[in-house]
Amino acid sequence: MGNNITIGIEGLVGAGKTSLCRELLNMIPNSIILHGGNLYRGIICALMQSGVNIEEIISNSSQNKQLDIKQLMDILKVEIKIENRESVVYVEGVEINEENLQSDSTSLAVSKIAKGADNSRFYAFGKKLIDAYKQQYNLIISGRDLMRIYPQLDYHFFITADLEERVNRKLKQYEGSPAQKEKLKEHIIERDNLQEESGFYKRYSITIDVDVTDCKTAEESAKRVYRYIALSK
């Protein structure tokens, strides 16, 4: 293979981005996943566990008293490591598990805080991290605002699916009951609106929209993305 490539994966809430990335990992040799979204979630999760008033922080952010996410990351001792070809988030040396990172409360808090936060130094940190890992690996990068973080992406995919399908996938992920479906739907719509307002659903000239509504498995979704990728790049 020639130069290592960078593949950015963004998309609508509940479209199955994380599972898709893990399937791509099996298709692309010498690759690792950087879960950028999980790092951001880890910072907010650590903030929530610190006992601060999250609603007050959200209110301050909306009043332009911006929270410096990278400064917060350093204060809370949040770090990222690569284990089994994927990034893992630690807070003060303790791994934050997937359940806490993907929880309903963490997801909504992230969407609200990110809208008014100062992400500039966090984005600079992300670019430096990508540059470093690209020296050794093909990178599959999952997160938000990836083209602003790393404009040199070789590929930028935006994963979409119908709302009803996304609700069903989240319901399955959370092992929820049918009675919870309407509440989950409202939650996804709210997060979609917050992401849209924050500019995180922006498409660029290189962006490729991939609709995975009819895909029955994450592997099928990943294959739909993989067909656009030239490993000889």
C-alpha positions, 0 to 999 in steps of 0.5 A: 500500500502507498501512503496511509489514508484517512476516512472520516465517518459522520452521520445522523444520530442512530444511523449506526456509525460506530458499528459500521466503523468496526466492520470497516476495520475488518476490511481495511488492512493496517487500520485503526479507529479513532472514536473522536465522538467518544473522546468528546463524550468522555470529557462530558461524562467525566464532567457530569461525574464530577458533580457540577451542575450541567444545566448551569454549564449549558446555560452559560454556554448559550450566553457565550461564556464558552467552555474550553473543551481541551482545557476541560479535558486536561483538568479532568485528566481525560486521555485516549489510548489505542487498544485492540485497534480502537481508541479507548477513553480513560479518566484519571487512569480508569476506562470509561465503558461504552455504556456510560459513553453512549448513555441517553443522558451523556448523548443529550448533554454532549449535543447541548454543550457542544453547540456553545463550547469553544472547540478550537484547542480540542480540534487542534489536539485532534489534528495533531493526534491524526497526523501522528497516527497516520504515520503508521496506520490507515485511519477510520475516524468517527465523530463530528465536524471532522472536515474542520478538524482535519481538512486533509481527509481523503474520504468524508462519508455522511451516513444517513437512514430514515428516522423510523429505522434509526429509532428502531436501531437505538431501541435495540441498542438500549434494549428498550421496550416498545413503550419507550419508542416514542420518547426515544424518537423525540430524543433523536429528533432533539439531538438531530436539531441540536447537531443541525443548529451547531453546523455538525451536519454540514456537507462538503465538496468531497462528502459522500452521502451513504443511505443505509436505511435498507441495510440489515447488518452493520457489515452490509452498511460498511460494504456500502461505504467500502466500495468508494474507498481506493486502498491504493490511494 
